[in-house]
């Protein structure tokens, strides 16, 4: 028995599976593109600040090549730009909010590895979470954040002077 024309039309009026797959794939692509654009716009201000810090370090401190720009926030927000000068010396440049620029040769200060060694002498093998250059009490420093109590995930921050490696201050942070 054959179907009537109206029954045949009713059966074929649905959207084919292939079109649903195409619509689904297009939707997933749209969501992915939207996510990428959102992330890019969310970090656009940070990138603009970092690029400005790099330009300032090149103009004011004479850096010829930059390695990285690090934003350090404590009492003030300071950008630390690392790189090389025309002579090939490793240089640290601290850019303060008032426009002041402090430039130091890496060789004239405490190296990152020396700061870690000094920390290990005082604290043993506690887990270091991060170590970054920063600005504290009006001078360049190394900030070391570490887990002071692994059982509670409590963290502590210690500041070491960049110039002579003296321990300046330790702050215990509230538990997580």
Buried (B, 14 or more C-beta within 10 A) or exposed (E): EEEEEEEEEEEEEEEEEEEEEEEEEEEEEEEEEEEEEEEEEEEEEEEEBBEEBBEBBBEBBBBEEBEEBBBBEBEEEBBBBBBBBEEEEBBBBBBBEEEEBBBBEBEEBBBBEEBBEBBEEEBEEBEBEEBBBBBBEEBBBBBBBBBBEEEEEBBBBBBBBBEEBEEBEEEEEEEE
